[in-house]
Amino acid sequence: MTEIIAFGILSFTTFFTIINPLGVMPIFMTMTSELDAASRKSTAKKAILASFVTIIIFAFTGQVLFKFFGISVNSFRVVGGVIFFLMGMDMLQARLGKVKVQEAEIKTYVNDISITPLAIPMICGPGAITNAIVLMEDAATFELKLILIGAIVLVMSITLSILLSAGKIIKLLGQTGNNVMMRLMGLIIMVIAIEFFLSGFKPIFQDIISGQ
C-alpha cells in the first residue's frame, strides 16, 4: 500500500509540474481572447482530450514507436522549440488575439489550435511524454498502471478547470490588459523556445560530432 501511495504522489506531482496548468492558462487565454465562451470551452476540451490520448498512447507504446520510427525525445524538443518560437513571435506582435474571423472559420481555428500548439507541445510536450514512458516502465503491476492513469486523469481535469476559468480573467483584464499579457507571454514563450531547441539540439549535435 505504501508503494502504491508513493507512486501515486510521484506520478501526480511530476505530471502537474511538467504540464504546469497555471503556465498554460495565460497562453490559452491570449490565443482564445476573441472567441466566444462556447468556442473557448470547446477548444479547451479538445486540447485536453488530445493531450490525454497522446500521453496514454506514448505511455503504452512509446518505446516501441521511438525505436520503430527512429524518433528521439531530443527531436521532439527541437520541433517543440520551433513551434514555441513562431507562436511567441505572433504573441509578441499581439497577433494571436485577433482571431475573430468569419463565423465559418471559427470552427477551423478552434480545431487547429486545440491540437497544435495547445495540446502538443504545450500541454503534452516532450517532458510529459518522456515522463509517461518512464513511469509506465516503472509501474510493474496492474495496480500501479491504474494509479498512473488515474494521476494523469486528475492532472488533466485540473488543467481543464483552469483553462475554463480563463474567460473570467479575460473580462477582468480587458483588451488593453490582454494585449499587455499577450506580449509579455510572447517574450517568455520565445525564451522557453530557445531553451527547448538548445536542450534538444545539443545532444543531437554531440552525437554527430562523436560519430565523426
C-alpha positions as CSV (number, residue, x, y, z in Angstrom):
1,M,0.0,0.0,0.0
2,T,2.9,2.3,0.8
3,E,4.4,1.7,-2.6
4,I,1.1,2.5,-4.3
5,I,0.7,5.8,-2.4
6,A,4.2,6.8,-3.1
7,F,3.9,6.0,-6.8
8,G,0.6,7.9,-7.0
9,I,2.1,11.0,-5.3
10,L,5.2,10.8,-7.6
11,S,3.0,10.4,-10.7
12,F,0.7,13.3,-9.8
13,T,3.5,15.8,-8.8
14,T,5.7,15.1,-11.8
15,F,2.9,15.4,-14.3
16,F,1.5,18.5,-12.6
17,T,4.9,20.2,-12.5
18,I,5.8,19.3,-16.1
19,I,2.4,20.2,-17.7
20,N,2.2,23.3,-15.5
21,P,-1.5,24.2,-15.9
22,L,-1.1,27.7,-14.5
23,G,1.6,28.4,-17.0
24,V,-0.5,27.1,-19.9
25,M,-3.5,29.3,-18.9
26,P,-2.2,32.7,-19.9
27,I,-1.2,31.4,-23.3
28,F,-4.6,29.7,-23.8
29,M,-6.2,33.0,-22.7
30,T,-4.4,35.2,-25.2
31,M,-5.0,32.7,-28.1
32,T,-8.7,32.5,-27.4
33,S,-9.4,36.0,-26.2
34,E,-11.6,36.9,-29.2
35,L,-13.6,33.6,-29.2
36,D,-17.0,33.3,-27.6
37,A,-17.4,31.3,-24.5
38,A,-18.7,28.2,-26.3
39,S,-15.8,28.1,-28.7
40,R,-13.3,28.7,-25.9
41,K,-14.8,25.9,-23.9
42,S,-14.7,23.6,-27.0
43,T,-11.0,24.5,-27.6
44,A,-10.1,23.6,-24.0
45,K,-11.9,20.3,-24.1
46,K,-10.4,19.3,-27.4
47,A,-6.9,20.2,-26.3
48,I,-7.2,18.3,-23.0
49,L,-8.7,15.2,-24.8
50,A,-5.9,15.3,-27.4
51,S,-3.3,15.6,-24.7
52,F,-4.7,12.8,-22.6
53,V,-4.9,10.4,-25.6
54,T,-1.4,11.3,-26.7
55,I,0.1,10.8,-23.3
56,I,-1.7,7.4,-22.8
57,I,-0.6,6.2,-26.3
58,F,3.0,7.1,-25.6
59,A,2.9,5.6,-22.1
60,F,2.0,2.2,-23.5
61,T,3.7,2.3,-26.9
62,G,6.4,5.0,-26.5
63,Q,9.5,2.8,-26.5
64,V,8.2,0.7,-29.4
65,L,7.2,3.8,-31.5
66,F,10.5,5.6,-30.9
67,K,12.5,2.5,-31.9
68,F,10.3,1.7,-34.9
69,F,10.4,5.3,-36.4
70,G,13.9,6.1,-35.1
71,I,12.5,9.1,-33.2
72,S,14.2,10.6,-30.2
73,V,12.9,12.8,-27.4
74,N,15.5,15.4,-28.4
75,S,13.9,15.6,-31.8
76,F,10.6,16.4,-30.0
77,R,12.4,19.2,-28.1
78,V,13.8,20.7,-31.3
79,V,10.4,20.7,-33.1
80,G,8.7,22.0,-30.0
81,G,11.2,24.8,-29.7
82,V,10.5,25.9,-33.3
83,I,6.7,25.8,-32.8
84,F,7.0,27.8,-29.5
85,F,9.2,30.4,-31.1
86,L,6.8,31.0,-34.0
87,M,3.9,31.2,-31.6
88,G,5.8,33.6,-29.3
89,M,6.6,35.8,-32.3
90,D,2.9,36.1,-33.1
91,M,2.1,36.8,-29.4
92,L,4.8,39.5,-29.2
93,Q,3.2,41.3,-32.0
94,A,-0.3,40.8,-30.5
95,R,-1.5,38.9,-33.5
96,L,-2.8,35.8,-31.6
97,G,-5.7,37.7,-30.1
98,K,-7.0,38.8,-33.4
99,V,-8.8,35.6,-34.3
100,K,-12.4,36.9,-34.7
101,V,-12.6,36.0,-38.3
102,Q,-15.7,35.0,-40.2
103,E,-18.2,32.7,-38.4
104,A,-17.5,29.8,-40.7
105,E,-13.7,30.0,-39.9
106,I,-14.1,29.9,-36.1
107,K,-14.5,26.1,-36.0
108,T,-11.5,25.6,-38.2
109,Y,-9.4,27.9,-35.9
110,V,-10.6,26.0,-32.8
111,N,-9.7,22.7,-34.3
112,D,-6.3,24.0,-35.4
113,I,-5.0,25.5,-32.1
114,S,-6.6,22.8,-29.9
115,I,-4.2,20.2,-31.3
116,T,-1.2,22.4,-32.1
117,P,0.2,24.2,-30.2
118,L,-2.2,23.8,-27.2
119,A,-2.3,20.0,-26.9
120,I,1.1,19.4,-28.5
121,P,3.6,20.6,-27.4
122,M,2.2,23.0,-24.7
123,I,0.2,20.5,-22.5
124,C,1.6,17.3,-23.9
125,G,5.3,18.2,-24.6
126,P,8.5,16.2,-24.6
127,G,8.7,16.2,-20.9
128,A,5.2,14.8,-20.3
129,I,5.7,12.2,-23.0
130,T,9.1,11.1,-21.5
131,N,7.6,11.1,-18.0
132,A,4.7,8.9,-19.2
133,I,7.1,6.4,-20.8
134,V,9.5,6.2,-17.8
135,L,6.7,5.9,-15.2
136,M,4.9,3.3,-17.2
137,E,8.1,1.2,-17.3
138,D,8.4,1.7,-13.5
139,A,4.8,0.6,-13.0
140,A,5.5,-3.2,-12.7
141,T,2.0,-4.2,-11.5
142,F,-1.5,-3.7,-12.9
143,E,-2.4,-1.6,-9.8
144,L,0.5,0.8,-10.4
145,K,-0.5,1.2,-14.0
146,L,-4.0,2.1,-12.9
147,I,-2.6,4.6,-10.4
148,L,-0.5,6.2,-13.2
149,I,-3.5,6.6,-15.4
150,G,-5.6,8.0,-12.6
151,A,-2.9,10.6,-11.8
152,I,-2.9,11.6,-15.5
153,V,-6.7,11.9,-15.5
154,L,-6.5,14.0,-12.3
155,V,-3.9,16.4,-13.7
156,M,-5.8,16.8,-16.9
157,S,-9.0,17.5,-15.0
158,I,-7.3,20.2,-13.0
159,T,-5.8,21.7,-16.2
160,L,-9.2,21.7,-17.9
161,S,-10.8,23.5,-14.9
162,I,-8.0,26.2,-15.0
163,L,-8.4,26.7,-18.8
164,L,-12.2,27.1,-18.5
165,S,-11.7,29.8,-15.9
166,A,-9.6,31.9,-18.4
167,G,-12.8,33.6,-19.7
168,K,-13.3,35.4,-16.3
169,I,-9.7,36.6,-16.4
170,I,-10.1,38.0,-19.9
171,K,-13.1,40.1,-18.8
172,L,-11.2,41.3,-15.8
173,L,-8.1,42.4,-17.8
174,G,-9.9,44.0,-20.7
175,Q,-8.5,44.4,-24.2
176,T,-5.5,46.5,-23.2
177,G,-4.6,44.3,-20.3
178,N,-4.9,41.2,-22.6
179,N,-2.6,42.7,-25.2
180,V,0.0,43.5,-22.5
181,M,-0.3,40.0,-21.2
182,M,0.0,38.6,-24.7
183,R,3.2,40.5,-25.5
184,L,4.7,39.6,-22.1
185,M,3.9,35.9,-22.5
186,G,5.1,36.0,-26.1
187,L,8.5,37.1,-24.9
188,I,8.6,34.4,-22.2
189,I,7.5,31.8,-24.7
190,M,10.3,32.8,-27.1
191,V,12.8,32.3,-24.3
192,I,11.3,28.9,-23.5
193,A,11.5,28.1,-27.2
194,I,15.2,28.7,-27.3
195,E,15.7,26.6,-24.2
196,F,13.6,23.8,-25.8
197,F,15.6,24.0,-29.0
198,L,19.0,24.0,-27.4
199,S,18.2,21.2,-25.0
200,G,17.3,19.0,-27.9
201,F,19.8,20.2,-30.4
202,K,22.9,20.0,-28.1
203,P,22.8,16.2,-27.6
204,I,22.0,15.7,-31.3
205,F,25.0,17.8,-32.2
206,Q,27.2,16.0,-29.7
207,D,26.2,12.7,-31.3
208,I,27.1,14.0,-34.7
209,I,30.5,15.2,-33.5
210,S,31.3,12.0,-31.6
211,G,30.2,9.9,-34.7
212,Q,32.7,11.6,-36.9
